[in-house]
């Protein structure tokens, strides 16, 4: 499946490239990022080891906009070098193509892409394995359509497919596909009600160790309320069911374990935007397909705040907390990240960031943290 989708991506990108010479209203945007980071606990272990991280990321975007359509093709590569951990040096390419098209009563979109990344970059959100030098290749395809059924009702239909393949057997190659329905009804100018239903299938395989197939259903009802010109509140609550079959290969024998689970889903979001301040707060409980062959429950809290001092400088903080319920090992992570951004010239921007990370493996009472200091420059051509 991955090979087929990858061939489709290549074919589509070639079609776009071939059309650029005759499409005068395609625009090109180029940028170049360079960062220097100091991390005092790179492997997030009780025995701390520090390192300097140097990275450069050139990026190009091709953008087409018309009254009814928009298409944006992004290509970039992140080159990373580590002063004390050369084994983790990497060159990570990424390709994203986002398209939208609107008619009088509908909005169509399709997003697709391919990327390569170090699995340790998402270890806090995944299973907390920070010392694995594993590269994950990801392919995704997300088509959707939103239709105005009546003047007050909208119906959304979506499909998403994501496949992750790892170059090491520490993790389970997996794919996850979801079909979703979303209904939205406008009661008045301030309040909308929502309802969603999704059916998902997750498959994972770890060669000679285990495989897993999980079907899960999620259903929620909610609301979107415009409290004021500056404040919007949205919330939802719902229910999920999972049906999983895991196969383990502890030798010549085959062990099969069937598991069914049910639980609750919820989400509450508050957004505030007024003059120079932008704040968003989100609390949620949802499902997460992990790299270890299981679909896990996760509670999350996110807070983002930014204050614009003037047209050239801004400061803020990002806070995220996650608690993941795993049958074997419950995990908790916390990240605090204050930042300051200053536009040196029209094309050159400076950003400084401090990042505090804490990771707690609650079943083993192991809590580790790290401090990162980052300085980066972004040049837009």
C-alpha positions as a printed NumPy array, in Angstrom:
array([[  0.   ,   0.   ,   0.   ],
       [  2.779,   2.42 ,   0.906],
       [  4.505,   1.93 ,  -2.446],
       [  1.27 ,   2.591,  -4.31 ],
       [  0.506,   5.794,  -2.397],
       [  4.083,   6.996,  -2.762],
       [  3.877,   6.506,  -6.53 ],
       [  0.659,   8.541,  -6.556],
       [  2.362,  11.369,  -4.665],
       [  5.286,  11.415,  -7.091],
       [  2.941,  11.397, -10.095],
       [  0.862,  14.244,  -8.724],
       [  3.915,  16.351,  -7.938],
       [  5.237,  15.803, -11.46 ],
       [  1.872,  16.878, -12.884],
       [  2.056,  20.103, -10.877],
       [  5.632,  20.777, -11.917],
       [  4.718,  20.284, -15.551],
       [  1.872,  22.775, -15.244],
       [  3.901,  25.536, -13.584],
       [  5.355,  26.829, -16.831],
       [  1.871,  27.591, -18.167],
       [  0.237,  28.668, -14.902],
       [  1.159,  32.329, -14.506],
       [ -0.776,  32.71 , -11.261],
       [  1.307,  30.196,  -9.331],
       [  3.438,  31.995,  -6.735],
       [  6.662,  30.752,  -5.142],
       [  7.744,  31.365,  -1.552],
       [ 11.166,  30.442,  -0.194],
       [ 12.515,  30.422,   3.351],
       [ 15.561,  29.234,   5.251],
       [ 15.64 ,  28.38 ,   8.968],
       [ 18.722,  27.833,  11.069],
       [ 18.694,  26.91 ,  14.775],
       [ 21.143,  26.279,  17.601],
       [ 19.852,  24.36 ,  20.632],
       [ 21.435,  23.28 ,  23.905],
       [ 19.79 ,  20.278,  25.633],
       [ 21.014,  19.27 ,  29.117],
       [ 19.351,  15.814,  29.043],
       [ 19.184,  14.702,  25.434],
       [ 18.162,  11.091,  26.133],
       [ 15.705,  12.036,  28.905],
       [ 17.31 ,   9.59 ,  31.329],
       [ 18.205,   9.687,  35.028],
       [ 21.851,   9.847,  33.978],
       [ 21.865,  13.217,  32.21 ],
       [ 23.906,  13.763,  29.036],
       [ 23.936,  17.103,  27.261],
       [ 24.494,  18.084,  23.636],
       [ 24.386,  20.973,  21.199],
       [ 22.007,  20.588,  18.268],
       [ 22.546,  22.433,  14.99 ],
       [ 19.879,  22.428,  12.319],
       [ 19.107,  24.062,   8.982],
       [ 15.826,  23.787,   7.116],
       [ 15.361,  25.167,   3.605],
       [ 11.738,  25.231,   2.439],
       [  9.94 ,  26.09 ,  -0.775],
       [  6.207,  26.622,  -1.26 ],
       [  4.3  ,  26.84 ,  -4.53 ],
       [  0.888,  28.45 ,  -4.111],
       [ -2.039,  28.813,  -6.491],
       [ -5.12 ,  30.839,  -5.564],
       [ -8.252,  31.551,  -7.582],
       [-11.763,  32.663,  -6.564],
       [-12.822,  29.013,  -6.167],
       [ -9.634,  26.996,  -5.647],
       [ -6.397,  26.978,  -3.704],
       [ -3.442,  24.639,  -4.011],
       [ -0.235,  24.746,  -1.961],
       [  2.747,  22.477,  -2.427],
       [  5.392,  22.544,   0.343],
       [  8.765,  20.809,   0.217],
       [ 11.461,  21.022,   2.878],
       [ 14.365,  19.158,   4.392],
       [ 15.615,  19.425,   7.97 ],
       [ 19.33 ,  18.715,   8.421],
       [ 20.305,  18.078,  12.064],
       [ 23.708,  17.575,  13.638],
       [ 24.501,  16.703,  17.291],
       [ 27.785,  17.591,  18.986],
       [ 27.78 ,  14.558,  21.32 ],
       [ 25.463,  12.112,  19.573],
       [ 26.558,  11.825,  15.956],
       [ 24.579,   8.588,  15.653],
       [ 21.422,  10.707,  15.626],
       [ 22.501,  12.997,  12.768],
       [ 19.728,  13.108,  10.188],
       [ 18.398,  14.641,   6.983],
       [ 14.601,  14.578,   7.167],
       [ 12.623,  15.422,   4.01 ],
       [  8.932,  16.361,   4.005],
       [  6.421,  16.901,   1.223],
       [  2.882,  18.264,   1.69 ],
       [  0.265,  19.121,  -0.904],
       [ -2.953,  20.809,   0.246],
       [ -5.845,  21.508,  -2.107],
       [ -9.296,  23.036,  -1.725],
       [-12.149,  23.806,  -4.085],
       [-15.468,  25.451,  -3.321],
       [-18.785,  25.62 ,  -5.1  ],
       [-21.924,  27.515,  -4.18 ],
       [-22.935,  24.878,  -1.599],
       [-19.869,  22.759,  -0.938],
       [-16.212,  22.872,   0.023],
       [-13.906,  20.076,  -1.151],
       [-10.381,  19.427,   0.029],
       [ -7.642,  16.838,  -0.239],
       [ -4.364,  16.909,   1.681],
       [ -1.577,  14.411,   1.176],
       [  2.078,  14.101,   1.937],
       [  5.188,  12.158,   2.835],
       [  7.784,  12.757,   5.556],
       [ 10.737,  11.17 ,   7.322],
       [ 11.506,  11.976,  10.965],
       [ 13.378,  10.646,  13.953],
       [ 10.936,   8.753,  16.158],
       [ 12.545,  10.26 ,  19.255],
       [ 11.242,  13.677,  18.15 ],
       [  7.729,  12.529,  19.139],
       [  8.756,  10.29 ,  22.036],
       [  6.955,  12.479,  24.592],
       [  3.647,  12.037,  22.774],
       [  4.287,   8.416,  21.862],
       [  5.762,   5.762,  24.169],
       [  8.664,   7.676,  25.71 ],
       [ 11.566,   5.892,  24.014],
       [ 14.138,   8.698,  23.737],
       [ 17.278,   6.644,  23.052],
       [ 16.164,   4.905,  19.841],
       [ 17.862,   5.973,  16.627],
       [ 14.847,   4.999,  14.539],
       [ 13.54 ,   6.826,  11.471],
       [  9.814,   6.725,  10.747],
       [  8.465,   7.277,   7.236],
       [  4.909,   8.61 ,   7.161],
       [  2.426,   8.832,   4.303],
       [ -0.989,  10.428,   4.715],
       [ -4.025,  11.151,   2.542],
       [ -6.995,  13.202,   3.853],
       [ -9.879,  13.966,   1.451],
       [-13.063,  15.619,   2.748],
       [-16.156,  17.542,   1.677],
       [-18.523,  19.894,   3.543],
       [-21.977,  20.401,   2.028],
       [-24.578,  23.045,   2.923],
       [-27.645,  20.827,   3.228],
       [-29.909,  23.711,   4.254],
       [-29.356,  27.334,   5.214],
       [-28.687,  26.188,   8.78 ],
       [-27.225,  22.702,   8.331],
       [-23.848,  21.468,   7.131],
       [-22.806,  17.865,   6.567],
       [-19.149,  16.872,   6.433],
       [-17.778,  13.593,   5.076],
       [-14.106,  12.725,   5.519],
       [-11.637,   9.908,   5.043],
       [ -8.106,   9.79 ,   6.397],
       [ -5.313,   7.304,   5.889],
       [ -1.906,   7.395,   7.584],
       [  0.859,   4.813,   7.324],
       [  3.994,   4.791,   9.447],
       [  6.953,   2.522,   8.685],
       [ 10.037,   2.274,  10.915],
       [ 13.571,   1.321,   9.887],
       [ 14.068,  -0.582,  13.14 ],
       [ 12.057,  -3.364,  14.788],
       [ 11.825,  -1.417,  18.08 ],
       [  8.465,  -0.141,  16.84 ],
       [  5.444,  -1.592,  15.036],
       [  4.812,  -0.587,  11.446],
       [  1.219,   0.576,  11.404],
       [ -1.553,   2.148,   9.39 ],
       [ -4.718,   3.847,  10.54 ],
       [ -7.731,   4.723,   8.402],
       [-10.885,   6.554,   9.45 ],
       [-14.207,   7.367,   7.815],
       [-16.026,  10.222,   9.5  ],
       [-19.368,  12.056,   9.391],
       [-19.826,  15.511,  10.901],
       [-23.08 ,  17.424,  11.183],
       [-23.385,  21.057,  12.241],
       [-26.637,  22.993,  12.863],
       [-26.792,  26.766,  13.352],
       [-29.36 ,  27.646,  15.993],
       [-28.674,  31.388,  15.751],
       [-25.828,  33.778,  15.025],
       [-24.057,  32.825,  18.257],
       [-24.65 ,  29.097,  18.78 ],
       [-24.126,  25.982,  16.676],
       [-24.613,  22.34 ,  17.637],
       [-22.438,  19.516,  16.323],
       [-22.478,  15.736,  16.069],
       [-19.725,  13.43 ,  14.817],
       [-19.404,   9.721,  14.1  ],
       [-16.22 ,   7.982,  12.978],
       [-15.258,   4.395,  12.206],
       [-11.55 ,   3.53 ,  12.319],
       [ -9.317,   0.559,  11.617],
       [ -5.79 ,   0.326,  13.   ],
       [ -3.316,  -2.396,  12.021],
       [  0.2  ,  -2.845,  13.377],
       [  2.943,  -5.394,  12.831],
       [  6.275,  -5.947,  14.568],
       [  8.166,  -8.643,  12.714],
       [  8.457, -11.936,  14.646],
       [  7.193, -10.275,  17.842],
       [  3.546,  -9.203,  17.581],
       [  0.727,  -7.926,  15.396],
       [ -2.481,  -6.144,  16.261],
       [ -5.764,  -5.232,  14.586],
       [ -8.115,  -2.776,  16.265],
       [-11.497,  -1.51 ,  15.119],
       [-12.854,   1.466,  17.015],
       [-15.924,   3.681,  16.893],
       [-16.211,   7.233,  18.227],
       [-19.391,   9.311,  18.561],
       [-19.749,  12.806,  20.042],
       [-22.222,  15.67 ,  20.324],
       [-21.195,  19.245,  21.046],
       [-21.542,  22.966,  20.484],
       [-19.721,  26.045,  19.161],
       [-20.643,  29.266,  20.997],
       [-19.484,  32.757,  20.053],
       [-19.502,  34.325,  23.509],
       [-18.319,  37.697,  22.233],
       [-16.478,  39.242,  19.313],
       [-13.229,  38.178,  20.976],
       [-14.171,  34.856,  22.597],
       [-15.333,  31.533,  21.153],
       [-16.118,  28.422,  23.22 ],
       [-16.521,  24.922,  21.823],
       [-17.149,  21.632,  23.563],
       [-18.166,  18.051,  22.937],
       [-18.735,  14.811,  24.816],
       [-19.074,  11.28 ,  23.569],
       [-18.342,   7.599,  23.703],
       [-15.951,   5.105,  22.135],
       [-15.706,   1.349,  21.685],
       [-12.617,  -0.621,  20.663],
       [-12.372,  -4.236,  19.561],
       [ -8.812,  -5.514,  19.356],
       [ -7.085,  -8.775,  18.472],
       [ -3.392,  -9.018,  19.382],
       [ -1.106, -11.847,  18.281],
       [  2.168, -12.509,  20.118],
       [  4.976, -14.817,  18.995],
       [  6.89 , -15.829,  22.164],
       [  8.644, -18.655,  20.307],
       [  7.141, -21.492,  18.31 ],
       [  3.743, -20.844,  19.913],
       [  1.154, -18.234,  18.952],
       [ -0.687, -16.345,  21.686],
       [ -3.924, -14.569,  20.734],
       [ -5.559, -12.007,  23.018],
       [ -8.942, -10.43 ,  22.254],
       [ -9.812,  -7.195,  24.074],
       [-12.874,  -4.978,  24.095],
       [-12.898,  -1.546,  25.72 ],
       [-15.389,   1.286,  26.136],
       [-14.971,   4.777,  27.506],
       [-15.805,   8.454,  27.291],
       [-14.573,  11.242,  25.034],
       [-14.66 ,  14.963,  25.699],
       [-13.239,  18.231,  24.436],
       [-13.477,  21.792,  25.695],
       [-11.809,  24.667,  23.9  ],
       [-11.737,  28.413,  24.604],
       [-10.272,  30.91 ,  22.165],
       [ -9.73 ,  34.608,  22.868],
       [ -8.343,  37.061,  20.345],
       [ -8.421,  40.803,  20.945],
       [ -6.085,  43.508,  19.718],
       [ -2.598,  42.399,  20.83 ],
       [ -3.457,  39.211,  22.74 ],
       [ -4.207,  35.728,  21.45 ],
       [ -5.113,  32.935,  23.91 ],
       [ -6.345,  29.379,  23.388],
       [ -7.084,  26.722,  26.026],
       [ -8.006,  23.134,  25.231],
       [ -8.877,  20.133,  27.423],
       [ -9.565,  16.761,  25.845],
       [ -9.812,  13.016,  26.24 ],
       [ -9.341,  10.971,  23.098],
       [ -7.758,   7.953,  21.452],
       [ -4.206,   7.743,  20.11 ],
       [ -2.86 ,   4.995,  17.791],
       [  0.687,   4.478,  19.09 ],
       [  3.873,   3.016,  17.616],
       [  3.641,  -0.042,  19.904],
       [  0.664,  -1.654,  18.183],
       [ -2.119,  -0.428,  20.467],
       [ -4.767,   2.298,  20.503],
       [ -4.408,   4.192,  23.783],
       [ -6.562,   6.602,  25.788],
       [ -5.102,  10.044,  26.37 ],
       [ -6.03 ,  13.071,  28.483],
       [ -4.531,  16.366,  27.293],
       [ -4.37 ,  20.013,  28.311],
       [ -2.98 ,  22.698,  26.038],
       [ -2.527,  26.428,  26.66 ],
       [ -1.139,  28.87 ,  24.086],
       [ -0.689,  32.589,  24.714],
       [  0.903,  35.284,  22.57 ],
       [  1.176,  39.048,  23.105],
       [  2.079,  41.34 ,  20.232],
       [  4.185,  44.248,  21.53 ],
       [  4.275,  46.001,  18.179],
       [  4.557,  45.167,  14.518],
       [  8.021,  43.673,  14.987],
       [  8.084,  41.761,  18.283],
       [  5.939,  39.295,  20.204],
       [  6.256,  37.011,  23.21 ],
       [  4.248,  34.156,  24.646],
       [  4.187,  30.677,  26.111],
       [  3.036,  27.22 ,  25.044],
       [  2.051,  24.666,  27.695],
       [  1.042,  21.062,  27.053],
       [  0.263,  18.167,  29.388],
       [ -0.576,  14.592,  28.405],
       [ -1.507,  11.545,  30.446],
       [ -1.656,   8.301,  28.468],
       [ -3.432,   5.238,  29.824],
       [ -1.625,   2.102,  28.653],
       [ -2.407,  -1.437,  29.771],
       [  1.243,  -1.955,  30.76 ],
       [  2.67 ,   1.492,  31.45 ],
       [  0.84 ,   4.739,  32.201],
       [  2.784,   7.826,  31.121],
       [  2.613,  11.541,  31.833],
       [  4.425,  14.351,  30.037],
       [  4.625,  18.107,  30.593],
       [  6.157,  20.772,  28.35 ],
       [  6.531,  24.496,  29.141],
       [  7.866,  26.688,  26.362],
       [  8.088,  30.497,  26.695],
       [  9.362,  32.319,  23.6  ],
       [ 10.261,  35.728,  22.223],
       [ 10.137,  36.67 ,  18.543],
       [ 11.598,  39.769,  16.89 ],
       [ 11.595,  40.806,  13.241],
       [ 15.068,  42.203,  12.553],
       [ 14.272,  43.205,   8.977],
       [ 11.369,  42.722,   6.615],
       [ 12.731,  39.298,   5.683],
       [ 14.75 ,  38.208,   8.726],
       [ 13.211,  37.048,  12.015],
       [ 14.847,  36.052,  15.317],
       [ 13.212,  33.658,  17.767],
       [ 14.47 ,  32.547,  21.174],
       [ 12.812,  29.742,  23.137],
       [ 13.252,  28.001,  26.462],
       [ 11.74 ,  24.499,  26.675],
       [ 11.238,  22.573,  29.905],
       [ 10.225,  18.916,  29.485],
       [  9.196,  16.393,  32.139],
       [  8.369,  12.745,  31.462],
       [  6.973,  10.411,  34.115],
       [  6.725,   6.635,  33.677],
       [  4.258,   6.181,  36.495],
       [  4.341,   2.391,  36.669],
       [  8.101,   2.402,  37.385],
       [  8.117,   5.679,  39.379],
       [ 10.705,   7.075,  36.96 ],
       [ 10.534,  10.843,  36.451],
       [ 13.023,  12.692,  34.246],
       [ 13.243,  16.234,  32.916],
       [ 15.336,  18.363,  30.608],
       [ 16.012,  22.006,  29.762],
       [ 16.443,  23.273,  26.227],
       [ 17.621,  26.689,  25.084],
       [ 17.059,  27.547,  21.447],
       [ 18.005,  30.476,  19.229],
       [ 16.82 ,  30.492,  15.64 ],
       [ 16.815,  32.717,  12.57 ],
       [ 14.295,  32.552,   9.733],
       [ 14.97 ,  34.254,   6.409],
       [ 12.148,  34.619,   3.886],
       [ 13.197,  35.396,   0.322]])
